[in-house]
Structures are given as C-alpha cells and as structure tokens.
Amino acid sequence: MTPNKSYKSVFIIIIIVLLLCFVTNISLGSVLIPWFDTLKSLVGATVEKESWKHIIIDYRLPKAITAVIVGSGLGVSGLLMQTLFRNPLAGPFVLGISSGASLGVALLILGSALIGGSTALFLVSNWGLVAAASLGSILVLFMVMLVSIRVRDTMAILIIGLMFGSITAAIVSVLSYFAPAEQLQRYIFWGFGSLGNLSWVDVVIFSSISLLGMILAVFAIKPLNTLLLGENYARSLGLNVKKSRFLIILATGLLAGSITAFAGPIAFIGLAVPHLTRQLFHTSDHKTLIPAVMLIGSMIMLVCDTISQLPGTEYTLPINAITSLIGAPVVIWLLIRKRKMLF
C-alpha cells in the first residue's frame, strides 16, 4: 500500500506531527514529566527519576498506544462505511455494532445485581466487560453479515443495521430503568469511554484484532475504489459486490467491535476523520486515504486524550465528551467551508 508520490511531503509532515503528539501525550498528565525525559525513557536511556519511567512504561505508554489503535481503527472503519453506503453521515457504528456491545455490557453490569457475591465481581471485571462487549458486537455483526448475503440492496443493510441499533438501545433502556443506582452508574461510566484501563496483555490482544481488521481493509482497497462508481457499474466491471460488501463489513466489525469492547463507545472520530482527510488530500483513492486516515485518526485521538487528562490536575474528563466537542465542530466547519462532502 503505497500512497500517491505527490502526497509524500504531506505524509512526512503528518508522521512528524503524530510522533510529537505521541511523546507529548505521554509526558503530560497529573504528574508532568519533562518532554526530553519522556523521550529518553522511551528509547531506554536513564531518566532523572525512576518513578517517571515506571509511570511512562506501565501506565502512559499503553494508553498512548491504545489511543493510536482507537484513532486509526475508527477512522478506517468510518471511511469504509461512508464509501460502502455512499453516505457522508455513515460512521463505524452505523451497523449497530456499538449498540450490540452496549447491550452485552448492560446485560452484564445491570444483571450482575441478580447474581451477587464473588461471581458478580468477576463478571464485571475488566475482562468480563471486554468479553460481554465482544459477544454483543459479534452477535449483531453476525446478523448483519447474514443479511448482507441475502439482501441485494446496500441501503437496506444500512437501514437494518440502524434497526438493530434501535432494538438493542430499547432493551438497554428497559434494563437501565429497573437497575439499581450503583450498577447504572457503572454502566454510564463505561459509556463515557476510556483509554487508560488496558494492561500490556490487553494492548497486545487489542492490537492483534485491530491489525487483522486493517489487513482486511487493505485487501478491500480495489473494491472500495470500484464501488465509488456505483454498484451497477462495479458489477459491469466484474466486481463481486456481495463478496466485497461482506469483506468491508467484516473489516469494520473487527475494528469497531474490538474498539468498543476494549475502550468503550468512542464518538465522532469515525465520522469526522474521513471527511477531514478527504479535504486535506483532495482524493477519493483509498490507496491514499486509508493510510492517511490511520495517521490523522491516531493524531486526533492523541490530542483528544491529552486534553481529557487536564494536564497538571488530578481530574480526567470523559474521552467521549472531548471527541464530540472536537469532532462535531470539525464536521460543521467542513460543511460550511466546502458546502459539499467529497466522495
């Protein structure tokens, strides 16, 4: 996957800015660590305080890597959905995958009060939440993929995905209504999203699933470019639309599902980043857009996480609030500036 040569300088600038954002994200927090000490710690050199190295390696580095995976994954899955459905408002969770994960977590957290004891504590642990979110997203993804095999119209799949989301949201609302206050609060906190709860083992598993989704997205580059011409024209060029649609939905499911399972439902990144990337690169070629979206999504997610940490204080804002506050104005600005979304 080699981007267009004319964009090489832009890619170099973005990569440099991304690296600066990565190191800055690690250096800022409740404990402010000098930028160069952070850099030295990352390359294995000796730092002024040993505690700084412990904070960086055990806490902040996994969180920064998680931000990169989440930003790139949401950006790519949003791009795939917008191209597949030719809809500028389509995002990575339009198929109901996030709603399925939310339902799985809601059933686990809000239903744990009925179990009680040590079993409930185990179920609502970090791994229990990941497992519940994964099962919920996999179930919805499986149903959507079955529909994609049987249904010829792509827009019908979009509507069915939205209906799945509505059904799961309704079930979550009923569970929330009858849930005790403590369990309801825990579910609400999960819905805020979080990048800082993952251990190195979690990061390895998360990155492996996301890498598989990215590989499938790369294999879908040629079908994506062909689908830009319209499904009927794509069929006339010999493209197997059902097979390509299945591949794109599977890639999106792996990316969006794993992100929701490990980091919670992160809003607006998947919607805003593809549009921002198209305006910056002025191309619809996914050979250029996919790596660009990965880089820009990672960079924006690192910036959002840095802001949410409120550097120098003990407080941390919900990451979902920051991504929405940044993502929504970006989309509005692009609409006003260009008056038309590029495809």
N, C-alpha and C positions, 0 to 999 in steps of 0.2 A: 504494500500500500504506500505508494509514493505520491505526495501532494504535487500539484502543478508547480513547475520550476519558478514561475513568475511570482509565486507567493512565498518563496523560500525566506526572504528577508522578514516578512511578516511573521512567519512561523518562528524564526530565530528570536525575534523580539518578544513574542508571546511566551516562549520557553524560558527566556531570561527573567521576565516578569513573574512567571509561575514559580521559578526557583526562589526568587526574592520573597514572594508571598509565603512560600513553604517555610523558609527559615524564620521569617518574621512571625508567622503563626505560632511556631514552636517557642520563640523567645518571649512572647507576651502571654500574660495570664495573671493570676493572683500574686505570683512571685515573678517579678520582672528580671529576666536573665539577659545580660548584655548580648548583643547580636553576634559579635565575633566569638564569644564563649560558646554560644549555641552552635555556631558553625564548627568550632574546634571539637565540640563534643560529638557532633555528627560524623566527623571524619576520624574519630578515635583518639584525638590528641588530649593532653591534660588540660583540665579547666581549673579555675581558681577555687571553686568549692565543689566537693564531691557530691553534695546534696543536689546541686544543679544537674549533674549528669544523671543522677537517679530519677529526677523529675522528668528530664527530657526523654530518656530511653524507655522508662516504664509507663509513662503517662502521656506525654505530649506527642511523641513520635507516632505511637499507634493511632492517636486521634487525628493527627495531620494526614497520615496515610489513609485513614477512613474517609476523611474529607475529600481527598483526591479520588478515591474509588466511587464515592457517592456522587460527586460533581460530574465526573466523566460518564458514569453509568446512567444517571438521569438525563444528561444532555444527549447522549446517543439514543437512548430509548425514546425520548421525546421527538428527536429527529426522525426515527423510524416510523413512529405513529403519524406524524404530520405528513410524511411522504406517502405512507400507505393509504391514509384516508383523505389525502389532499385537503386537509382541514387545518388552518392556522391555529385553531384553539384546541387541537388534539394534544394530549400530553402522555407521559409514560403510564399514567394510571387510568386512562380512558377505558380500558378493557375491564375495569373492576378488580384488578389485581390487588391494589391497595385496600379496597373495601373488603376483599376476601381475607387479607392479612389482619385487618382491623377486627373482623368478625372472629377469627381464630383467637386473637388476643383477648377480645371481650368475653368469649366463652370461657377462656382460661381464668382470667382475673375475676370477672364478675360471678363466675360459677364456683370459684375456689371457696367462697364462704359456706357453700353447702357441704364441702368435704371436711375442712378444718384440720388441725393438727399438723404434724411434720410433713405429711403428704402434700398439703396445700402449699407449705413453704417451699418445697422442692419444685412444685409445678410452676409457681410464679417466680422462680429464679430466672436469671438472665437466659440460660439455655432453654428453660421451659417456655419463655416468651418467644425466643427465636424459633423453636420447634412449632409452636402454635401458629405464629405468623406465617411460617413457611408452608405448613399444611393448608392453611386457609387460602393463601395465594396460589398454591399448586392446584387446589380443588377448582378454583374459579378459572385458572389458566387452562386446566384440562377441559372444562366445559366449553370455554371459548374456542379452543382448538378443535373440539368435536364439531362445533357449529361451523368453523371455518372450512372444514372438509365438506360439509353437506350444503352450505349456502354459497350461491354463486356471487351475490351482490356484496361488495365490500362495505357499503354503507349500512347494510343490515347487520353486519358484525359489530359495527360501531354502536348501533342502537341497542343491540342485545347486550353488549358489554356495559353500556350505561344502565340498562335494566337490572343486570346482575348487581351492579353497584348500588342501585336503589333498594333492591331486596335486602342485601346484606346490611345497608345502613338502617333500614327499618327494624331488622332483628336486633341490631346493636342498640337502637333507641329503646326498644322494649326491655332489653336486659338492663340498660342503664337506669330505667325508671324504677325497677324493682331492686336494684343493687344497693348494698349498704354504702354509707358515705366513704368509708376507708377504701374499699375496692374501687369505687367510682373515681376517687381522686387518683389512685394509682393508674387507672386506665387513661385518665385525662393527661397525666404526666407522660405516659408512653406516647400519646398522640402528639405531644409537643415536639417529638424527635430528639435524638441525642447522638452525638458522635463520640462521646468520651467514655462509654461503658464497655468497650471491647478490649480484651486481653490480646496478647500476641497470637495465641491459638485461634481466637475468634477472627482476627485480622487475616490469618493465613487461609482459613476456610472461606471467609467472605471474599477475599481476593481471587481465590480459585474459581468460585462460582461466577464471579463477575468477569473473569478472564474468558471463561467458556462462552458467556453471552457476547463478549466483544468479538471473539473469533467468529461466531455465527453472524454477527453484524457485518464483519469484513467480507464474509462469503456472500452477503446479501447486497453488496455494492452495485454489481451489474444489474440485478433485478430492480433495485431501487431506482437507478437511473432510467431504466426502461419504463417503469411504472409512471414516471413523470409525464410521459407522453399519453397516458390514459390506458386503461385496462384493455380496451378493444384493440388499440394499435399495438400494445405489448403482445397480445395474443397473435396478431398478424405477423409479428417479428419472430414468433416461435417460442415466446416465453410461456412456461407453465405457471400460470397465475396462481393456481391453488397451492402448488408446491412452494412457490416464492412467498406467498402470503403466510403459509404455515411456518416457514423459516423465520420470517420477520417477527411474527407473533411469539415464537419460541424464544428468540433472542431478547425481545422486550420483556417477556415473562421472567426469564432468568435474571436480567438486570434489575428490573423494577421490583420483582418479588424478593430477591436477596437483599436489596437496599432497604425495603420496608421491614423485612424480618430482623435485620441487624441494627438499623439506625432509626426505624420508625418512618412514618409517612412524611417525607420532606417535600414541602410545597414549592411550586413556581419555578424551580431550577429547570426542570424538564420542559417547561413551556417557554421560558424566556431565552434560554441559552441558544437554541437552534435559530431563532429569529435574529438575535444579536450577531451570531456567526455569519448568517447569510448577508446581513447588511455590511459586515466588515470585509467579507471576501467576494461579494458580488458574483456568486456562482451557485449553481444547483447541482454540481458534480459531487456526488457523495464520496468520491475518491479523495477530494479535498475537504469536504465538510465533516466527515467522520473524525479524522484526527484533529481538526480544528475545534470541533465541538468538545472532544475529550479534554483538550488543553484549556479552553476557555471555561468549560464547566468546572474543572478542577480549580482553576484560579478564582472564580467567583465564589465557589464553596469555601475555599480557604479564607477569603476576605470576609464572608458572612460569619464564619466560625470565629475569626479574630474579633470581629465587632461584638458577637454574642458573649465573648468572655469578659467584656468590660475590663480591659487590662488595668491592673493596679488595684482592683477591688476584689472582694470575696464573692461577689454575685456573678451569676451566669444567666443570661437571658435565653428563652427557648429558641432553638435554631430555626424552627418553623416561622416564628414571628419575624426574624431578620430576613430570611429568604423571601418572604412575602412582601416585606417593606421595600426590598430592593428589586425583586422580580416584577411586581405589578407596575411600578413607575417606568421600568425599562420598556415593557410592552406598550404602555400608553405613549411613551416618548417616540418609540419606533413607528407606531401607527400615525401619530400626528406629523412626524417628520417625513415619512415616506408615503403616507396615505394608503399604502397597499403593501401587504406582506408578499415577499418574494418566494416563488416556488420554481 
